[in-house]
């Protein structure tokens, strides 16, 4: 999948935590679901996370204050 496709799927991801164990990670579960919904292989969620978390990709960011990952275009609904 191309980076642009990842951007479309994940740049609006809400804030969530990534645990040390991929089996219990909110981020990995979210990515797996979005991949599955898009007809892609959800078992690649961990690999996709490592791809999209790279700062130069501009897809998701880590917030040190809240210890969460979120999409760069995420905007909470008011």
Long-range contacts (C-beta under 8 A, 24 or more apart in sequence): 1-40, 1-48, 3-51, 3-52, 3-57, 3-59, 5-38, 6-48, 6-51, 6-52, 6-57, 6-59, 7-57, 7-58, 7-59, 9-34, 9-35, 9-38, 10-34, 10-52, 10-59, 10-60, 10-71, 11-58, 11-59, 11-60, 11-71, 11-72, 11-73, 11-74, 12-71, 12-73, 12-74, 12-75, 13-60, 13-69, 13-70, 13-71, 13-74, 14-70, 14-71, 14-74, 14-76, 15-63, 15-66, 15-68, 15-69, 15-70, 15-74, 16-68, 16-69, 16-70, 17-67, 17-68, 17-69, 18-49, 18-69, 22-46, 27-69
